[in-house]
Amino acid sequence: MWRWGGRRGLRAVHGLHGGRAHHKVWRWKSDQVCERALQYKVGEKIHGFTINQVTSVPELFLTAVKLSHDNTGARYLHLAREDKNNLFSVQFRTTPMDSTGVPHVLEHTVLCGSQKYPCRDPFFKMLNRSLSTFMNAFTASDYTMYPFSTQNAKDFQNLLSVYLDATFFPCLRELDFWQEGWRLEHENPSDPQTPLIFKGVVFNEMKGAFTDNERIFSQKLQNKLLPDHTYSVVSGGDPLCIPELTWEQLKQFHATHYHPSNARFFTYGNFHLEQHLKQIHEEALSKFQKIEQSTAVPAQKPWDKPREFHITCGPDSLAADASKQTTVSISFLLPEITNTSEAFTLNLLSSLLISGPNSPFYKVLIESGLGTDFSPDVGYNGYTREAYFSVGLQGIAEKDVQIVKELIDRTIDDVIEKGFEDDRIEALLHKIEIQMKHQSTSFGLALTSYIASCWNHDGDPVKLLQIGNQLNKFRKCLKENPKFLQEKVEQYFKNNQHKLTLSMKPDNKYYEKQTQMETEKLKQKVSSLSQEDKWQIYEKGLELRAQQSKPQDASCLPALKVSDIEPTMPFTKFDIALAAGDVPVQYCAQPTNGMVYFRTFSSLNTLPEELRPYVPLFCSVLTKLGCGILDYREQAQQIELKTGGMTVSPYVLPDESHLDTYEQGVLFSSLCLERNLPDMMHLWTEIFNNPCFEEEEHFKVLVKMAAQELSNGIPDSGHLYAAFRASKTLTPAGDLQETFSGMDQVRLMKRIAEMTDIKPILRKLPRIKKYLLNCDNMRCSVNATPQQMTQAEKEVENFLRNVGRSKKERKPVRPHIVEKPAHGDSAGSAHVNGCQIIRKLVIDPTFKPCQMKTHFLLPFPVNYVGECVRTVPYADPDHARDPNSVETLQSFGKAIDWAKSGKFTEQDIDEAKLSVFSAIDAPVAPSDKGMDHFLYGLSDEMKQAYREQLFAVSHDKLTTVSNKYLGIGKSTHGLAILGPENAKIAKDPSWIVR
């Protein structure tokens, strides 16, 4: 997978998703694991490694152990932490000097078989032989990383064996290079009369990647700002350059870059370090000797004067204003990322400059009305040896480029003169405190990603993790010199000659020109072929197809057994009590590390039908327009100072036992430090009672940003949009989900953003508020430490008593509503006064599922394909079990035929069970415990019963279910494609083309 650009933020933890009796005192259990790691001594030798450093990092509840391998010089970092979701990664510094995509093709090809595991695609086969919580590989601009995580010790050893053999001893077969990289092949491989075309997984992936204008801009920005070495090329591969890569070059790149002397190993979690070291040494490193590396990236030579470049891209058919599709940004080269304290300061400075409506660049650029959103890659980018900062606008008129440049220069001058308010700096430092305390389930993955770039350039990863030290140093610098940050702005932005202005405008013939250049490249390749070459290509194409179709013997791969899966799941205890008279509140005591997580769900049953499409917009702006006596800037400041975020999202919750029944509502979510709970609840009270819907100009800004974000997200999420559309006509919940989250919503937001008079839309918001922001049909949940629950109960009670109720009883818009209690609560959970959560579900007896095939025309050279089948709900016993478009749908059909025929073995069934259980048993953060019950009404007993049904799935049951639901005429299907014009579809009247 090609990982491009983005900003390395300060956080190694990622955001919020989207009890009274029997409280015991929780202790953070890091002591034992961290203490064990602190016993290691510097200089101690373990399995071929020497310990170089042992450091406690109390702010992240971990102990860092740094080692090096004696024979090869390989570096190793182990982070011991009481976390059962253990992670491994190995990364290599990969610094290509051309855009053939050699590191990206190599990343794919090493996963196609190795010396110990020579079967095809061992990496993907392990997905079904493991209980992994994460498996992937990434190619960045200057490194390639192979991470996995799992909660099972045996599984960890199995996956480690496969990863080590894949990276250090891959087969790198020529046919695998053809399949994964690029090849010339007949359009129909079995017919040598059909024309030769380019094919290949990476070739097609990168064609898809460069349909995304944000990626084009970010890639060119890096290429032009850092032109002296590896950053001047496309590490993922330029589709026009990929066909220059040879198999020999691929093998040579592996020999020079995938050596232990160029490797950095990382492990995280509560498993024993010694076992990891022993396995890594014995299975891989003992077979190598140290070599001199030649992969270092030299420092970029600073410019003596600024530079300017102009590029083009494809038009955005979903842009709100076709005449405003230009993007411009100004970027500055910053110091090396290995200078951790300077990087920390500049990262903070970047947030102060661009984050939120109180930041200077937001005020000057976003609120100017000139564009729709910040330019891509805005802010601090710490993924390259020298960092850089970028700021600009997208969605502007070409004539406004100069105005934007002048606004940026003027803003820099203003900041140097006026500096930043103390409250904004405190809000940012508060945000870091929350990010250190919030516990995510993928903390290990976040940490390995956080340190990867700095460590890649020989920086100290442990110093990077000592965020407490960096915070203290930052505060000290600010105290000693109040103009500390202003001087940094002057040094790095005002007086920096290494400054790039990059502009990008659409060219209506962009894709046509790209196709023409690809055709020329193809013509050039084909014209150089002899008849014998062509015949060899034909034969290799047949050989590749035969290999792809041939059943593979995967018996060489290690695998867990179904008996390795825990037979029972852990149950979550919670209490339910009524607050403010009749509002059920679920209290779940968890070791949340001093954080409180509050959620409330409010029903949409009484909302008039014509307002439903506007609910997502209402949700996205509700916390951004001001409330009570606070204007939108003051509100943003309070949210940052007192909370870790306040989000509002529409939800469609399917019923577990009836396909045509669902719950509709809005989920309000927030988190805060325990000390700030009263302030957070007061903010919610003001948002519910006194939201501000008068800020027309700011509302326009938010609408444009939301529409731009949706449009930009299609290349990355096209498959999800296809799936939403495909399920639209299968269930009532699918229909509403498409309204809230599908292409219908994207197009609605485009229309709203195009409106010259937005008042009619703004007037809908108070109407939605009237039906939604009251406690008539509401339930709440709190996850916090047991010690905090008494305070939480009091604050929730106050909130609910202060939130208004409807003056008159509102009847549901849909006449068929059924009240359904959440299923029996888990063992040990207390029902205070027999309280239950009652869900009010919508039943639509008139809904008739029907097949619909939709083709959304988009100007991309790739297709996103979705097919959905109406089957059964969760509680039913039967529940337990790319570049083409039409061809992909045919592949789905073949898979169904295979399932119906029963041509699968007991091994296939066991592997399917492992795959399903790896998802079911994925770790759940303390903040999210009990959410299945709160939102979906699922009890742990129901989930355990479902678990037992999964264990009991047999060959006969699978064949029966396949024939019952997947056969033609058995169940209703929905199909959707997002992509370019298609001749076959155009001639087929059964397709709706939009």
N, C-alpha and C positions, 0 to 999 in steps of 0.2 A: 504494500500500500504506500503510495507516495504521500508524504506529509509535507505540506507547503506552508511557509510563512507563519503568520499568527504572532501573538505576543506572549512572551513568557512573563506572566504576572507574578506577583509575590506569593500568590497562593499555591499551596500544594494540595489544597482541599477544594472540592467543587460542590457548589451550592445546595440548595434545599429542593427536594422533589416537588418535583411537583407536584386516684388510688387513695385510698384513705387508710383502710385497715391493713394490718400486717406489713407495714413498711419496715424493711430492714435497711440499715445504713450500708450503702455501697462504697467500696473503695476501688480506686483505679488500680487494676491488677498488673501494672507494668513492672512492679517491684521484682518479681521472681525472674522474669526473662531478662530485664535490664541488668539486674544484679549479677546474673550468671555471666552475661557478656562483659561486665566490668571486672571479672576475675582474670581475664586475659592479660598477659604482660607483654609490653613492647619488647621485641626481639625473640619472643617465643615462636618456635617452628612447629607447624601443624600440616602434615600431608603435603610437603613440598612448598608451603607458603610460609612467609615470615610476617608476624604482626608488626606494623609500623606505628599504629596510633589507636588508642582506645579513649573515646570521648563520650561523656554523658551529654545528651541534648534534652534537658528536662522540659523545655517548652513544647516539644513534640512527643514527649513520653517515650523516648527511645535512647539506646546506646549505639554509637557508631564505632565500628571496628574496621580499620583500614589495613589492608594486607598487600603484599606483592608476591608473585610467584618466583621462586629462586632461579629456575632454569630459563624461563622465557621472559621475565619482566612483566608478565600480565598483571594488571591492577585489579584490585578486588575491594569492594565496599559492602560490608554487611550491616544492616540496620536491624538491631534486635528490638522487637516491640511486641507487646501482648496483643497480637492480632492473628487470628487463625487463618486469615486469607493471605497466605504466603506467596511471595512473588520472586521470580528470577528474571534477570535480563542480561544479555550480553550485547555490547555495542562495539562497532568497529568504526574508526575514523575513515570515511570513504570520501575521497576528494577528486572527483573526475575533472578532466580538463577539456571535455567536449560534451555536447548535448545528445550523445547517442543513448543516454539513459542507462549506462552500464551498471551503476550500483543498484538501480531499480530492477533491471532485468535479472541481475544476480540474486537480489533478494527473493524474487519469484522462483528462480531456477534451483537454488540450493534446497528449496522445500519440495523438490520433485523426486527425492530419493537419495540415499547415502549408502556408504559402504556396509554398515551394519543393518540398515533398513532400506534395501534396494527397491522395494515396491514403489509403484507410482503414487505420488501425492501422499506420503506418510503424514505430513502436517495436517491435511484435511481429514485423513482417516482417523487421526488421534482425537478429533472433535467428538467422535462417536465411541471412543475407547477410554474416555477420561471423564472426570468430574470437574474439569477446569472451569474457573470462573472468568478467565480471559486467556485468549491465545491470539497472537497477531505478529506482524512484522511491519516496520516503518522505514522508509527511506527519506531522510531529511536532506538538507542542502549539503551537509558535510559529515554525516554519520548514518549508519544503518543499525537499527536496534531490533532485537528479537526477544520480546517479553512474554511470559505466561504467569498465571496465578492459579492456585488451587488451595483447598482447605484440607486435602487428604495427603498424608505423608508419603504413602506408596505411590500415589498419582504424581506427586512432585518428582520422585525419583524416575518414574517412567518418562515423564515429559522432559526432564532434564537430559536424560539419555538420548531422546530423539532430537532435541534442540542442539546438543553438543555435536552429535554425529552429522546433523544437517549442515551446520555452519562450518565445521572444521574438515569434514570428510565427505563432501557431497559428490554425487556421481557426475553431475554437469554433463549429461548426455546431450548429443547434438539435437536429437529429436525434442528433448525438453526445452532446449534453447529456441528451437523453431516454434514450439507451442507457446512458450511464455513470452518470448521477445518479439521477434518478427519473422515472417517468411513470405516468399512468393508462393502462391498456390492458386490452382484453378478455382474459379468461382464455384463450380461444382467439382469437387476433388476427383470424382469418378469419371468425369468427362473431359479429356484433354483438349476438346474443341472449344470449351468455354474459356473466356479470357483469364489471364493471370492477374491477380490482385494482391494487395498487401493484406496480411492477416497477422494475428498475434495478440496475446492478452494485454501486454504492456502497451503495445502500439494502439490498441483500441481504448484502453484505459486513459491514455494521455490525450487521445483525440477528444474523449469525453471531458477530461479535466479542462481543456482549453476551449470549451464552449462556455465556461464560466468567466465572465468579464472581470470579476474581482480577482480571480486567480491570474489572469493575464496581466492585470495591472501590478499585482504584488510581485509576480515573477520578474517582470521587466524592471520594477523599481530596484529590486535587489541586484539584478544583472548590471544596471547602469550606475548604481551608487557604489558598488564594490567590483570594479571591472578588471582588477589586476590578476585574479587567480580563479579558484574553483567557483566563486559566487557569480562569475560572469556567464556560467553555463546553466542549463536546466538539468538538475540531477535526476529528475524523474524521466527525462527524455523528451525532446521535441519530436513530434510525429514525423517531421520532415528530415530529421537527422537519425532517428532510430534505425532506419534501413542501412546505415553505414556501419553498424556494429557487427563484428564477426564473432564466431564461436571462439576462435583463438584469443581474441582480445578479452572476451568474458573470462576465460580460464586464467589468463595472465593477471587480470584484475583481482581475481580471487586469491591467487598465490601471493600477491604483494599486499593486499589489504586485509584478508581474513586470516591473519596470523596472530597467535596469542600475544606477541610483542606489541600488536596494535589493538589489543582487546581490553575492554573494561567490563568486569563482571560485577553484578549487583544482586544481592539477595536481601529479602525483607521478611519479617514476621517472627513467629515464635518457634519455628523448627530449629534444630541444633545446627550450628555453623559447621561443626566438624564433619558431619555427614556430607554436607554440600562440598566442602573442600576435598574430601577423599574421592568423591565421585568425579568431580571436575578434573582433578589431577590424574586419576587412573584412566578415565575414559578419553581424555583429550590432551591435556597439557604435557603429560609425561612423554608424549610422542614427538615433541618439538624442542628445538633449541632457540635461544634468543637470536634475533636478527636486528640489524639497524633499520629503523623506520625511515620512510621517505614520504610520509603522508601529511606532515605538518603544513598548516596554512600560514604563509608569511603575512606580515602586517600590510594592510592596504596603505599605499603611499598617499598622503593627504594632498588634496588639490590646492593650487594657489589661487584659483578663482572658481566661482559657482558654474554649474553646467545646466543645460536645459535640453529635454528630449520630448518628442511627440510620437505617439503610437496610435494605432487604430484597433478596433474590436468589432464584433458583430453587433447589430442593433438589438435592443431589448424590446420584444413585441409586447411585453407587459408593463413597459414604462408608462407612468401617468401622463407624461408630456413628451411626445416624440421629438420635439425640438430642443429638449433639455436632457441630453444623454452624455454630456461631456464630463470627464473627471479630471481634476487637477490636484496635485499635492506638492508640498515642499518637504524635503527630507534632509536630515543632518547626520553626518557620521559622528559617532560617540566613542568613548574609550573602550578598551577591550573588556569583555564580560568577565575575565578572570580577576579584575579589580572589583571584588565583591562589594566593598562598601560604597564605591562610586556607582556601581550598577544598581545597588539598593536605593541610593539617593535619587538617581535618574529615573528609576522605575516609579518611585513615589512622586517625583516632580511631574512625570508624564500624566499620572492619574489626576493630579491637581490641575493640570492644564486642559485636559479633555473630558474628564468623567463627570457626567451629570449636568443639570441645568445651571449650576452655580460656577462651573468652570469657565475661564475666560474664552476659550475657543468655541465652546458651545454657545455662549451668549453672542459672540461676534459672527460666527460662521453659520451654525445651525439656525439661529433665530433671525438671520438676515433675510431668509426666504429665497436666497439665490439658488439653493440646492435642496436635495432630499435627505442627505445623510452625510456623515463623514466619509472621506475617501477610504478605500480598502487599506488594511494594514496600519490604521491610525494608531499613534502612540508609540510606546517603547517596544522595540523588537530586539530581544536578546538571544536570538537563535544562531547568529553568525559570530565570528571571532571578535570583530568590533561591532558593538551594538549600533542601532540607529533609531532616530525618532522621526516620525512622519505625521503630517497633518494636512488636511485639505478637504475638498467637497466633491461629492458625486451628484449627478442629476442636475447639472448646471447648463446654461446656454453657453455656446462657444465664446460669444462676445463678452462673457463675464469672467473669463479666466484671469485677466489682468486685475480686475477688482478683487478677486479672491486672494491673489498674491499680495496685493497691497494691504488687505485686511489682516493677513497673517503677519506681515512685517510690523504693522501698527500694533497688533496685539502683543507681540514680543516686547516692543518698546514700553507698552503700558504695564506689563507684568514687571519689567525691570524697575520701573518707577514706583509701582504701588505694592508689589508683593502679593501675599495671600493672607486671607483672614485666618486667625488662630483656630476658629471653629472648624474650618475646612481641613486643616492639618490634623486636628484631633479626630475628626470623623474618619479620616483615612487610617490613622493609627488604630482606631477602634475597630475598623474593618479587619485589619491584620490580626488583632487579638481574637476576634471571632473565628477567623479562618484557622487559627492555630488550635482553637478549642473544639470546633465542629468536627465530628468524626464521620468520614465517608467510608464506604465499603471498599473503595479502590484506592486507599491511601498509599499503598506501595507503588501502584502504577503512577499515581500523581507525583510521588517523590522521585521515581526514576526519570520521569519526563522533565521534572523541575531542574534536576542537576545535570542532565545529559549534555547540554551544550557547553556549560562551563567546564565540566570534567573532560569533555572531548578536547578542549584546548589547554589541558594540563592545569586547570584551575583547581582549587581545593573544594571538593564537594561538601566536606564537613563544615567548613567555614560558611558555606552558602546556607546550610541547614540551621546554623546558629542565629536564628532570626532575632532572638532576644538581644544578643550582643549588638547586632546591626541597628536595632531600634534604639538601644541605649546610646550608641555612638551618634546616631542621627539627632536624637534629642539634645545631646551635649553640644554638637556643632551649632544647632539652632539657638541654643541658650547663649553660647559664647558669641555668636554673630547673628543677630536678628535678620541680616540681609543675606544670609548663607544661600538661600534658594534663589534669590534675585541674581546673585553673582554667578550662580551656575547657569541660569538662563542667558545671562550676558556672555559668559564664556563659551557655551556650547551652541547657542542659537544666533545671537547677535554678531559675534566676532568669529564665526566659523565659516571659512571659505569652502569647506567640503560640503557643499549645499547643492542638492539636485531638485530642479523643478521638472516634474513629469506630468504631461497631459495626455489624455486619451479621448478620442472621439469615435463615434460609430461610423462604419463604412457599410453602406447597404449591400455592397458586393463582397464583403469580407469573407463570408463562408464560400462564396463562389471562387474567390481568389485562392483560398486555402485548398479547395478541391482541385483547382487548376494546377497549383504547385505540386500537389500530391500526384496528379496525373502525369505531370512532366517528370517527376522523380521516378514514377513507375515505368514510364516510357523509356527513360534512360537506362533503368535496370534491365528491362526486358530486351532492349535493342542490343545489349552487350552479350546476350546469351547465345550460345551455339545450340544446334538441334539436340546435341547430346545433353547439354545443360538442361534444356527444357524437358527432355525425357526423364532425367534424374529428378527434377522438381516434381514431375507427375508421379513418379514411383515413390518419392519420399512422402508426398501428400497421401498416397494410399497407405503407406507404412504407418504414418502418423495416425490416420483415421482408424486403422486396424488396431494400433496400440491403445487408442482412446476407447475403443469398443470392447477390448479384450478384458474379461474378468480378471481382477488382480488378486493375487494371493497376499493378503495382509497379515498372515500368521506370524511373520517375523517381528511384527510390532508388539511392544508390551501393551497390556490392557488390564484395566480393572475388571472385576467380575460383578455381576448384579449383587452377589452376596456381600460385596464391599460397601454397598449403599446402606446407610443407616435405615433400619426398618421403621423407626418412628421419628417424627420431627419434634423439635423442641416446642413446647407450648408457651404462649405469651400471656402473662397475667395482666389484667386491667380491671378497673372498677368503673361502673356507670352510675351517675347520680343526676338528679334533675336540678337545674339551676333556674333562677328567676321564674319559678313556678312549674314550667313544663318543657324546658329545653334540655334534652339529654346531653350530658357531657361525659366523654370517655377519658379516664385518667390512667395513663400507663407509666408506671415508675420505672425508669431506666437509668443506667450510668451515663448521663448525657454530658458529664464533664463541665457542669456549671452553666449549661445552656437550657433554655426553655423553648419548646417548639409548640406553637399554637396554630390550630386550624379550625375553620368553621365552614360547613357546607350548607348552602342555601338553595332551596328548590326553585326551579323555573316553571313549575306547573301552572301558575296563574298568569304567566306572561303572555300577552296577545301574540298570535302567530306572526304578525307582520314585523314584530320587533326582534324575533329570534335571530335572524342573520346578523344583527348588529351587536349581539352579546359579546363576541370576541373583541370587538373594538371597544366596547364599554369596559371590559376587563382590562385591556391593555392601557387605558388612559386613566382609570379610576384613581390610582395612587400617584398620578403625575400632574394633576390640574389644581392642586391645593385643596384645603379643607379647613373648616372653621375659620379662625382668624389668620391662618397661615396661607400665604400665596404659594404658588407651585415651587418657587425657589426655596422658601423657608421650609416647606413640607419635605422637599428632597433632603435638605440639611438635617432635619430632625430624624428622618428615616435612617440616614447614614450614621448619625451620632448615637441613636438609641436602639437600632435593630441591625440584624444581619440581612435584611431584605424583607419586603412585603409584596407578595405576588397574588394575583387574582387570575383564575383560569376557568374557562367553561369545561364542564365534564359531562360525558355521556357514559353512564354506568349500566352495562347490560345485566339483566337478571340471570342468576345462576341456574334457574330451572325452566325458563320459558324464553324462546328466541325472540318473540314479538313483544316482550316486556322489557322496559328499561327505566332508569331513573335519570332525570336531567337536572342539572344544577350548576352552581358556581362554587369553586373551592377557593377560600381565602387562606393563605399560608404565610407564616412569619416565624422568625426565630430571634432570640435576643439573649444577652447575658442575664443571669438571674437578677442582678441589681437593677436592670432596666425594664423589668416586666411591667411595672405600673405605667411607665412612659409609653411602652409599646401598646398596651391595651387602651390607653387614652387616645393614641393616634388612630387605632381602629374605631373607637367610639366616634371620633370626629369625622372619619371617612364615611362611616355608615350614616351618621345623622346630618352632617353638613358638608357634603362634597361640593366642590366648586365646579360649575359647568358654564361659567361666564367667559373664561379665557379663550376667546375665539382664535386669536392669533397663535397662541401656544398649541391649541387643539389642531390647527392646520399643520403645524410643525410635526406633531406626533403622528398625525395621519400619514403625512408624506414619508416619515421614517419607517412606519409600520409597513406601508405598501412597498417601499424599496426593499425592506428586509425580506418580505415574502417573495418578491420577484427574484432577488439574489439567491434565495434558498432552493429554488427549483432544481438547478443542476446537482446539488448535493442530496436532495430528498425526493427526486422524481419518482423513485420506486414506491415511496410512501403515498405520494399523491395518486399514483396509479392504483394502489391497493384500496385507498379510500373510495375512489370513484368506482372501482369494480364491485365494492360491497354496498354501494348506495341503494340498489334496488332489491337487496336480499333480506334486509331486516329494517324495521323502523329506526333502530339505534344506528345502523349504518347510514341511513338517509340523513339523520341529524348530524352524525359525525362529519359527513361530507360538507354539510352547511357550515359547521364550525371550523373545520380544519382542512378542507379539500380545495380543489381548484375553483369551486364556487366562491369560496371565501377570498382566494387570491384575486379573482376577477372583480368581486364586489369592492375590495379595497382599492383596486386600480380605478374603478369608476368614481369612488368617493374622492380619491386624490386628484382626479381630473376636474372636479366640480369647482366652478368659480365662486359659487355661493354655497358655503358649507353649513350655513345656519340650520337648514332643515334636518341635517344629520345631528348637529349639536343638540337640537331640541328633542331628539329621541332619548338622549341620555337621562334627563330627569324622569322621563316616563318609565324607563327600565328600572331606575333607582326605586321608584315607588313600589314596584312589584318584588324587588329582589332584596333591598337593604333594610330588612326588618326581621324580627325573630319569630314570625308566624310559622315558617316551615324550615327550621334550622336545627343543626346539631353541631357540637363542638368536640374537639379533642385536644388533650394536653399531654406531651411527653416531656418529663423532667425528672430530676432526682427526687427520691422520696422526701428528703428534707424540705424540698421546695413546694410540695403539693398543697400544703395548707394555704400558703400565700397565693398559689395559682388559683385555687378554688375561689378565694376571696376576689381576686381580680377578674376572673371570668364572670362571677356573679354580678359584680359592679358593671361590667361591660354589657351584659345581657339586660340588666335592669335599666340601663341608660339608652339602649337601642330602642327605637320606636317600634310600635306595632301598627298594623293597618287599622284605620279607623272603622272600616267596615269589612265584613268577612268577604274575602275574594274567592270566587269559585274557580276551580281548575278550568283551563281553556278546553282541554280534552276531557270529555265526559267520563271516560273509563279510567278511573284511578283505583288502585288497590293498595291498601295499607299492609305492609309486610314487616314483621319484626325481624331484626337481624338474628341470625341463627344462634342457638344456645351458646352462651359465652364459654370460654375455655375453662378447663378445670382449674379451680383455685381462684377464679375471678369472682369478685363480689358484685352482686346486684344490690345496690343500696335501695331499700324500700321497693324491691322488685322492679326497678327501672330497666327499660329496654330502649334500644334505638329502633324507632319505627320508620321504615323507608316508604315513601309514597311513590309507587311505580305507575308508569303510564302503560296501559294496554291499548293496542290499536287493532280492534277486531276487523276493521275494514282493510287492513294492509294485505296486499297480495304480492308475494315475491315474484319478480319477473326477471328474465335475462335482458341485460343491456350491454351493448358493446360500444365503447366511446373512444374516439381518437382525437386527442387534443393536438392541434397542429402547432408545433414550436420550431423555431429555426435552428435546431441542433442537429449535428450529424449522427447523434446516437438516439436510441429509443429507451424509454422506461416502460416496462411491461408489468401489468398486474392481473391476476386471475383469482377470484374468490368463489368459494363453493358454500352454499347454505347447508350446514350439517346439524349439529345438536348443541345445546347449552352445556355449561360446565358440569352440572350435577347429573347429567345423563350418563349412564354406564358406558355408552359408546364413545364418550368424549375422550376416554383415556387412549388413545392409541397414536442483459448484455447487448452486442451490436445489432442483433436481429430483432424483429418484432413478431411477425406472423410465425416465423420459424420457432421462436421461443415458446409461443402458445402451443405449437405442435409438440414441443419437447415436454410441456406440462402434460399433454394428452398421453404421451408414451409412458410417462411416470405413472399415470393413473392405470393404464393397461397393465403395467408390471405389478402394481399393488393388487389389482383385481385377480391376476393370474395366480397369485400366491407363490411366485418364484423366489421367495426369500427364505433364508435359513434361520435356525434358532440363533445362530451367531448374529445375524442381521437384527433380529428382534432384541437381543441383549444389548447390542450397540445402540439401537434406537432408545432403549430404556435409559442407558447411561447418558445419552444426549439430553433426553427430557428431564432427567433428575438433576443434571448439572444446572439447568435453568431453574427448576423448582427449589433446589437447595442453595441457590445463590445467596450470599450473605446479605443480611438486612441490618442497616444502621440503627442505633438506638433511637434516632429521630423518627424512624419509619416503622418501628414495631407497632403492631396492632392496627395498621392502616387497612389491611384487607378486611378486617371486621368493620372498621369505621366507615369505609367507603362502599364496599361491596356486600357487606353483611355476611361474609364468610367466616365461620368459626374454625378454630383449629381442629375440632372434631371432623368437620366436613373435609378439611384439607387432608387429614389423616386417612379418612375413608377413600378419598380420591387417590391418595398415595398407594393404598392397598389394592385399588383397582388397577393401577398402573403395573404393580408387581405381578398381578394375575393375568395381564394381557398375554394371549397365546396366538399361535399361527392361525388357528381356526377363527378366532375372534377378529383378527385383523382382516382376513380374507372376507369374512361376512360383512364387516363394516365398510370395506372398500367397495364391495359390490352394491351394498345398500345405499351408499351416499354419493359415490364418485362416478358411477356409470352414467352414460348419456340418458337423459330423461329421468334419472333418479333424483337428482337435486338441481336446484336452480343455480346457474353459474353467472358471474358478472365478469366482464373483461374490460380492460382499459389500457390504452397506449398513449404516452406522451412522446412526441417526436416529429420528425420531418414528414413531408408528404409521402404517401405509400400507394403505389399503383394498384396493388392487390386490394387494399381496403377501399380505395376510391371506386372500384368497380363492384364492390359488395354492398348491396342496399341494406344489409342487416346492421351495418355500422353507422353510428351517428358521428359525424365529423364536426368538430367545433374549433 
